[in-house]
């Protein structure tokens, strides 16, 4: 059973949102951040508090490898779709002019 999440409140009294870091150093690590962080409409709030402990070096290596493999698969799929699109266009052109 998961333990309940304790919500943090920023200096403006706003409940902070639980977000996920996508930086290389803290990949997948959750943190609380004010929803007005970097806002142009409101004075920017700099409230920040880690929710998760730091990852072990091994976990970071594994996660980075998985992300690299996902990106490689996405690139391969784009190439395959482009190839099929070119084949389709060539067939349409050949039919049109024959």
C-alpha positions in Angstrom: 0.0 0.0 0.0 1.4 3.4 -1.0 2.0 5.9 1.7 0.0 9.1 1.5 1.6 12.1 -0.2 2.1 15.1 2.1 1.4 18.3 0.1 3.7 21.2 0.5 2.6 24.9 0.5 4.7 27.6 -1.0 5.4 31.1 0.5 2.3 32.5 -1.2 0.1 29.9 0.5 -0.5 27.9 -2.7 -0.5 24.1 -2.7 2.6 23.1 -4.6 2.2 20.6 -7.5 4.0 17.3 -7.6 6.1 17.3 -10.8 8.6 15.0 -12.4 12.2 16.2 -13.2 13.4 15.4 -16.8 16.9 16.7 -16.3 19.8 14.3 -16.7 21.0 14.7 -13.1 17.6 14.0 -11.6 15.8 12.0 -14.2 12.4 10.7 -13.1 12.8 12.2 -9.6 9.6 13.8 -8.2 9.5 17.2 -6.6 7.1 19.8 -5.3 7.1 23.1 -7.2 4.9 26.2 -7.0 2.5 26.5 -10.0 3.6 30.2 -10.2 7.3 29.2 -10.7 8.6 31.3 -13.6 5.1 32.8 -14.2 5.0 36.1 -16.2 1.5 37.0 -14.8 2.4 36.6 -11.1 5.5 37.4 -9.3 7.6 34.2 -9.8 7.7 31.9 -6.8 10.8 29.9 -6.3 9.4 27.3 -3.9 10.9 23.9 -4.5 11.2 20.7 -2.4 12.3 17.2 -3.4 9.7 14.5 -2.8 11.9 11.5 -3.8 15.3 10.7 -2.5 18.2 10.9 -5.0 18.6 7.9 -7.3 21.4 5.5 -7.0 24.1 5.8 -9.6 23.0 2.4 -11.0 19.4 3.4 -11.3 20.4 6.5 -13.2 22.5 4.5 -15.7 19.7 2.0 -16.3 17.1 4.8 -16.8 19.4 6.7 -19.2 19.9 3.5 -21.2 16.2 2.9 -21.4 15.5 6.5 -22.6 18.3 6.2 -25.1 16.8 3.0 -26.5 13.3 4.6 -26.7 14.7 7.5 -28.6 16.6 5.2 -31.0 13.3 3.3 -31.6 11.5 6.6 -32.3 14.1 7.6 -34.8 13.8 4.2 -36.6 10.0 4.5 -36.8 10.3 8.0 -38.3 12.6 6.6 -40.9 10.3 3.7 -41.7 7.3 6.0 -42.0 9.2 8.4 -44.3 10.3 5.5 -46.5 6.6 4.3 -46.8 5.5 7.8 -47.6 8.1 8.1 -50.3 7.0 4.8 -51.8 3.4 5.9 -51.7 4.2 9.2 -53.4 6.2 7.5 -56.1 3.4 5.0 -56.8 0.8 7.8 -57.0 3.0 9.7 -59.4 3.6 6.6 -61.5 -0.1 5.9 -61.7 -1.0 9.5 -62.4 1.4 9.8 -65.4 0.8 6.3 -66.9 
